[in-house]
Amino acid sequence: MKLLDLFCGAGGAAMGYHRAGFEVVGVDNRPQKNYPFEFIEMDAFEALERFGPHFDAIHASPPCQFYSVLTPSQRTQSEHRSLHADLIGFVREMLAASGKNYIIENVPGASKILDNPIRLCGSSFDLPIRRHRYFEVPWMPFRFLPVCKHPRIAVVPSGHSNHRKDGKRTSGNSVEQIRQAMDIGWMTGDELSQAIPPAYTEYIGKALRETRFKAV
């Protein structure tokens, strides 16, 4: 089973699908030297058109800045959004047209744009980190989802202010502490700030195999 990982970043989602039994190929329009699997530097939409037919499933994590919470340095929401593209609707159209099983992932601010998304958190998988992400998974039947446990489990902060490329401690936790909390051992601090723990997509990948590829 092969999965195409669009807007792949440094590969947090990819590792989860790999653990669920998929052969993963990543695509991003910027170099990703730490991506742990086969990587193609290319526009995601071009890659989908060229390579999509050869894959069994497609994951997309379009840029989240349009939906991200404002930082103190940003003056207005409208000003912030004018600087970033809203790609989710267009990504959905392209993925639906491909006829493939697809997943779209994004930040909490995109939850109303995603179609009936599920929410996952690091604490749902007993990881000591609170990082909510939403997933549009149109092929997934209703199921009891893992619940957040952060009221009962100690979590480490995961904001951008804690991340440094050199691994040194900043306002809270070192890069190594964040790596351990997210179960990601290969990323820089900047990459961690954009990543999701592999546990999220391992869960989704296993559900995909159970519901769509039972015989594989």
Wavefront OBJ file of the C-alpha trace (Angstrom):
o trace
v 0.000 0.000 0.000
v 1.354 3.393 -1.006
v 0.469 6.787 0.458
v 1.296 10.183 -1.048
v 2.069 12.771 1.632
v 1.387 16.281 0.257
v 2.701 19.444 1.979
v 4.763 16.927 3.928
v 7.083 19.120 5.997
v 9.625 17.118 7.984
v 7.532 13.970 8.175
v 5.602 13.689 11.443
v 2.481 12.481 9.635
v 4.546 10.298 7.299
v 6.102 8.353 10.165
v 2.679 7.485 11.538
v 1.493 6.097 8.213
v 4.754 4.180 7.895
v 4.163 2.576 11.285
v 0.642 1.665 10.124
v 2.114 -0.263 7.196
v 2.155 2.211 4.306
v 4.974 2.958 1.896
v 5.144 6.755 2.031
v 6.408 9.320 -0.472
v 6.522 12.968 0.586
v 6.019 16.096 -1.501
v 6.776 19.680 -0.536
v 7.693 22.800 -2.494
v 10.652 23.425 -0.182
v 13.638 21.164 0.578
v 13.020 18.842 3.532
v 16.428 17.397 4.340
v 15.163 15.624 7.461
v 12.174 13.910 5.818
v 12.627 10.225 6.752
v 11.306 8.651 3.523
v 11.415 9.179 -0.233
v 10.956 12.885 -0.931
v 10.073 14.898 -4.038
v 10.507 18.680 -4.126
v 7.540 19.809 -6.208
v 4.309 21.774 -6.111
v 1.716 19.633 -4.321
v -0.966 20.071 -6.975
v 1.402 19.160 -9.776
v 2.505 16.103 -7.821
v -1.086 15.064 -7.198
v -1.855 15.232 -10.904
v 1.302 13.379 -11.947
v 1.649 10.783 -9.207
v -1.756 10.545 -7.501
v -3.091 7.742 -9.736
v -0.228 5.486 -8.599
v -1.060 5.704 -4.882
v -3.691 3.995 -2.743
v -4.265 6.947 -0.403
v -3.334 10.608 -0.117
v -2.681 12.745 2.948
v -2.579 16.547 2.708
v -1.551 19.090 5.332
v -2.042 22.407 3.498
v -0.395 25.487 5.062
v -2.165 26.345 8.307
v -1.208 30.021 8.728
v -4.545 31.267 7.377
v -6.307 29.531 10.284
v -3.657 29.924 12.975
v -4.248 31.984 16.106
v -2.810 35.480 15.920
v 0.484 36.187 17.613
v 0.877 39.453 19.589
v 2.908 40.943 16.738
v -0.002 40.644 14.290
v -2.412 43.564 14.381
v -5.658 42.219 12.933
v -7.070 38.886 11.817
v -7.944 40.277 8.380
v -4.427 41.647 7.931
v -2.971 38.303 8.985
v -5.169 36.332 6.603
v -4.401 38.636 3.692
v -0.806 37.381 3.860
v -1.681 33.681 3.597
v -3.663 31.493 1.228
v -6.755 29.471 2.159
v -6.132 26.213 0.318
v -8.371 23.697 2.070
v -11.359 24.012 -0.273
v -9.226 23.698 -3.381
v -7.253 20.802 -1.890
v -10.514 18.983 -1.102
v -11.793 19.430 -4.662
v -8.575 18.037 -6.105
v -8.458 15.084 -3.720
v -12.121 14.202 -4.227
v -11.621 14.323 -8.001
v -8.717 11.898 -7.685
v -11.062 9.174 -6.463
v -8.535 8.130 -3.807
v -9.019 7.654 -0.090
v -7.808 10.953 1.355
v -7.107 12.718 4.622
v -6.810 16.480 5.166
v -5.134 17.701 8.365
v -5.061 21.167 9.866
v -5.094 23.301 13.002
v -8.125 23.935 15.276
v -8.898 27.208 13.501
v -9.747 25.227 10.374
v -12.215 22.896 12.095
v -15.261 24.702 10.652
v -13.851 24.512 7.125
v -13.002 20.819 7.268
v -15.916 18.493 6.549
v -17.030 16.666 9.724
v -13.467 16.374 11.070
v -12.200 14.285 13.942
v -9.988 15.833 16.628
v -6.857 14.166 17.977
v -4.467 15.230 20.733
v -1.109 13.986 21.928
v -2.540 13.218 25.337
v -5.112 10.932 23.650
v -2.197 8.584 22.962
v -0.569 9.034 26.381
v 1.995 11.460 25.005
v 2.814 14.314 27.408
v 1.862 17.039 24.938
v -1.314 18.952 24.170
v -1.509 19.607 20.439
v -4.996 19.455 18.931
v -5.249 18.741 15.223
v -8.298 18.136 13.054
v -8.590 15.548 10.293
v -11.127 15.314 7.494
v -11.526 11.574 6.852
v -14.620 11.018 4.670
v -14.063 7.254 4.413
v -13.913 6.642 8.175
v -17.130 5.241 9.714
v -18.330 6.487 13.071
v -16.165 5.211 15.885
v -15.306 6.048 19.464
v -12.293 8.335 19.215
v -9.456 8.472 21.736
v -10.220 11.233 24.212
v -7.959 14.024 25.441
v -6.290 13.262 28.753
v -4.476 16.523 29.375
v -6.545 17.337 32.449
v -5.094 14.114 33.941
v -1.697 13.809 32.251
v 1.243 16.181 32.665
v 1.923 17.977 29.402
v 4.836 20.059 28.175
v 4.238 23.375 26.397
v 4.551 23.068 22.617
v 4.449 26.673 21.458
v 6.937 28.222 19.032
v 8.735 30.079 21.818
v 10.100 26.802 23.181
v 11.862 25.717 20.007
v 15.475 26.360 19.087
v 17.473 24.761 16.276
v 20.482 24.347 18.545
v 18.546 22.336 21.127
v 19.130 24.799 23.966
v 16.471 25.526 26.543
v 14.389 28.664 25.911
v 11.239 29.713 27.755
v 10.184 26.216 28.792
v 11.457 22.973 27.341
v 14.484 21.997 25.308
v 14.130 20.711 21.775
v 15.040 17.258 23.059
v 12.205 17.358 25.581
v 9.734 18.275 22.848
v 11.114 15.495 20.638
v 10.534 12.992 23.399
v 7.059 14.317 24.158
v 6.011 14.053 20.494
v 7.871 10.775 19.829
v 9.864 12.497 17.072
v 13.628 12.145 17.192
v 14.842 13.624 13.913
v 13.468 17.179 13.644
v 14.860 20.598 14.458
v 13.001 22.929 16.780
v 11.448 24.879 13.905
v 10.289 21.650 12.277
v 8.773 20.423 15.539
v 6.711 23.597 15.831
v 4.883 22.674 12.609
v 4.707 18.900 13.126
v 2.161 16.467 14.493
v 3.071 13.401 16.571
v 3.181 10.240 14.423
v 0.664 8.610 16.786
v -2.135 10.609 15.139
v -1.623 9.259 11.649
v -0.670 5.794 12.874
v -4.166 5.669 14.359
v -5.746 6.955 11.131
v -3.564 4.711 8.972
v -4.612 1.608 10.891
v -8.260 2.632 10.532
v -7.686 3.117 6.801
v -6.247 -0.385 6.470
v -9.092 -1.922 8.458
v -11.851 -0.212 6.506
v -10.388 0.034 2.982
v -7.592 -2.492 2.642
v -8.634 -5.459 4.780
v -7.162 -7.986 2.386
v -3.785 -6.241 2.122
l 1 2 3 4 5 6 7 8 9 10 11 12 13 14 15 16 17 18 19 20 21 22 23 24 25 26 27 28 29 30 31 32 33 34 35 36 37 38 39 40 41 42 43 44 45 46 47 48 49 50 51 52 53 54 55 56 57 58 59 60 61 62 63 64 65 66 67 68 69 70 71 72 73 74 75 76 77 78 79 80 81 82 83 84 85 86 87 88 89 90 91 92 93 94 95 96 97 98 99 100 101 102 103 104 105 106 107 108 109 110 111 112 113 114 115 116 117 118 119 120 121 122 123 124 125 126 127 128 129 130 131 132 133 134 135 136 137 138 139 140 141 142 143 144 145 146 147 148 149 150 151 152 153 154 155 156 157 158 159 160 161 162 163 164 165 166 167 168 169 170 171 172 173 174 175 176 177 178 179 180 181 182 183 184 185 186 187 188 189 190 191 192 193 194 195 196 197 198 199 200 201 202 203 204 205 206 207 208 209 210 211 212 213 214 215 216
